[in-house]
Amino acid sequence: MKATKNRHLKLWLVLTGAIIFWTIGAGYSGSISANNEETYKGLKTFSDVLDLIEKNYVDDVDTKELIQKAIQGMVHGLDPHSSFLPPEALEDLKVDTKGKFGGIGIVISMPKGLLTVISPIENTPACKAGVKTGDIIIKINGKSTQDMILWEAVKQMRGPKGEKVVITVFRKGTPEPIVFNLVRDIIPIESVKSITLKPGYGYIRVTNFQNNTTKDMIKALESLEAGDTGIKGLILDLRGNPGGLLNQAVMISDLFLEDGIIVSIKGRERKHTKNYRAHYDEIDRKYPMVVLVSGGSASASEIVAGALQDHKRALILGTTTFGKGSVQTVETLREGYGLKYTIARYYTPNGRSIQALGIEPDIVVKQRIIEEDDADDTKNIFLKEKDLKNHLNAEPGKDKKKKSEKNNSEKKKKPGIQSKHGNLKLETLMTDNQVIRALDILVGYEILKGGEEKK
């Protein structure tokens, strides 16, 4: 009897120590109320389960690993964007904002739980070997991806330059899985690329929002503005941009706005409630703009599009965006662990929450599919925020069921996915129906404006 009591005491000490260990880190403190009876009932049940598993499970178990998995389950159950990060996952998250890494050169996601290639990056090992958009990765180095978390798959494929990575993919229309023997290389990710479509009309593509995005955006604008005719109109392409750093989205928006709110964030805690405002800039950037968006435009992309739309600074063209209207922060815990969790919803200047709804374009233009095979390969790759398990509603406590039902009832036909990481080619852009439509709008505006001045 005494041994059993000592065992329970040991488990409680392990559990209590683990909770303190995992939830108190740099810059973070918290407490569990002693008056919260339900909390302690839950902890007692957890202790009982842990005790039974340690005593009776068929194999030896690692208590620390069990507790880690329990925390992962707890955090992941909050919403799709909250997660408990082991040291390697936290490092990968930091790498994503720096602009280069060692890897094979693919953008991946997990729609419907399948590890899917969203886009091969041009001139990388994967692209050169023939990996295609829509390929489903079923093995990495011989290990099945069936139960892998996304960061685990990323970890398997990233690493030092020169090391081998073997991926096995399923490709629609191919009877047998395809094996690719790849060698890692340094994968540079340029977040901003620009080109002149015709004299006076510029095009800038932003692929994600990382540490140097605003700086690179300013360089691109200055280069376009320095032309003989300056800028008569600008196309800002945010299609397929998954987002990134909030401060970069705010600064990019600020380049085109002189005053007013860019975005508001509202959380439960006062410190997580803030208005981000535009500032006057002596550089005149009042030229007309068209912003291109798609179902893959999320988070920071939607902040920029929403700000420019509400201020009537740009016309939004394309299809409804992803609908990620929440803000996450990352707390660093001890021993290199991290906690990424949602702290607020964000709102456009007019007070709109786009969470699980997305930003609706001013002009709806679907991307034209040229190759039927491309359409088959990319069918159903893009999901929306509202399709994700445990997604937040646009407002706390508000029922968006009717809106979701309406959106779910619409037939979804996904456009072909064009690699957003390759070099810009004028001839390719001029076959893109959304780019052509945007350019026609800007040219038409200039013609009408010129006509008005002659009257």
Secondary structure as UniProt FT lines:
FT   HELIX           2..23
FT   TURN            26..27
FT   TURN            34..35
FT   HELIX           37..56
FT   HELIX           63..76
FT   TURN            77..78
FT   TURN            80..81
FT   STRAND          83..85
FT   HELIX           87..95
FT   TURN            96..98
FT   STRAND          100..103
FT   STRAND          106..109
FT   HELIX           111..113
FT   STRAND          116..120
FT   TURN            122..123
FT   HELIX           125..129
FT   TURN            133..134
FT   STRAND          136..140
FT   TURN            141..142
FT   STRAND          143..144
FT   TURN            146..147
FT   HELIX           150..157
FT   TURN            161..162
FT   STRAND          164..170
FT   TURN            172..173
FT   STRAND          178..183
FT   STRAND          185..188
FT   STRAND          192..198
FT   TURN            199..200
FT   STRAND          201..206
FT   TURN            211..212
FT   HELIX           213..225
FT   TURN            228..229
FT   STRAND          233..237
FT   TURN            239..240
FT   HELIX           246..254
FT   TURN            255..256
FT   STRAND          261..267
FT   HELIX           270..272
FT   STRAND          274..277
FT   STRAND          289..293
FT   TURN            295..296
FT   HELIX           300..310
FT   TURN            311..312
FT   STRAND          315..318
FT   STRAND          326..332
FT   HELIX           334..336
FT   STRAND          338..347
FT   TURN            349..350
FT   TURN            355..357
FT   STRAND          363..364
FT   HELIX           372..377
FT   TURN            378..380
FT   HELIX           385..387
FT   TURN            389..390
FT   TURN            396..397
FT   HELIX           401..409
FT   HELIX           426..429
FT   TURN            430..431
FT   HELIX           433..454
//
